[in-house]
């Protein structure tokens, strides 16, 4: 039976992290893109780096993306851009 997985994404002041967990809360894979010495964020750059982090995390896991059942996101201040 396929394993359900959960993705957490954190867009912080020093980097972007995505982590994939199994149903028991155990880490399956993780990616971190460091962002040093940034006073202002460029929306397009943050968006691209977030997608890169997600792709890397999912790629490392070798788990079918259809088993991803939930995703959660955390951002610093007002930085979530839709």
N, C-alpha and C positions, 0 to 999 in steps of 0.2 A: 504494500500500500504506500502511495506517495506521502512524503513528509510535508506537512504544512510549515511554512516559514514566514518570518516577520522581519521587516526592514526598518531600522531606525536611522535617521539622518540628522546630523547636527551641523548647522552652519554657524560657526563661532567666530570670534575675533581673531583667532590665530590659525584657523584651518577649517576644513570641511571633512567630516567623518561620516561614513556609512558602515553599518554593522548588520549582518544577517544572523538571526537567531532561529533555533528550532522551537518546537512546542514546549520543551522543558526549560527554555530560557538560556540554553547553552549557545555560545558564540560559534557560528559556522565559519564565517569569514568577515574580514574588515578591510577597509581602505581609508587612508588619511592623506589629504592633500594639504600641505602646509602653506600658509599665507603669512609671510613675514613683513613687518614694517608697513602695514597698510593703514593709512589714515582714512581713506575713502574707498569704498568698494564700487567697482563697475558692475552693474547688474548683469550684463551679458557674460562677463568673465565668471561671476559667481554661478550663474546658470550652467555654463559649460563645465565648470569644475565639479559642480554637483552631479551632473549627468555622468561625468568621467568617473567619479567616486562610486556611483551606483553600478555602472558597468563593470568596473574593476572588482567590486565586491561580489556581484553576481557571477562574474567569470571565474573567480577563484573558487567559488562554491561548487561548481559543476552541477548545480541543482536546477531543475526545470523552472523557468520563470512563472509557469502556470501554477506552481505550488506556493507562490507568494500570495498570502491571504490578507495581509494588512501592512500598512506603512505609517510611520509616525515621523513628524519633523519638529525640530527645535531650532530656533533662530535667535540670535542676539538682537536686542532692541527691536527696531521696526524693520528688520531686513528682509522679511519674507516678501518676495516679489512674485506676483502671479501674472 
